Amino acid sequence: MTEERRLREIKDDLNRLGVAVTEIFHTRKHLKIYLQFKNCERMFVRSLTPSDGRANLNFLGDVKRWMRGV
């Protein structure tokens, strides 16, 4: 899967949850994703090329837990 496709999938999944993606920064091996929900902003770090097939589901679970606490 290409990097562009991976980013598009991440953004689509987050938009479905109602979370705004404010910025995405690339490092060599990670993505720093800044999200905004109900006037609260947080940064999440995610692997650029996850080796685990459940990495996207785990990331979305982290975002949902954060959303419940806001």
Secondary structure as UniProt FT lines:
FT   HELIX           3..17
FT   STRAND          20..26
FT   STRAND          30..37
FT   TURN            38..39
FT   STRAND          40..47
FT   TURN            53..54
FT   HELIX           55..69
//
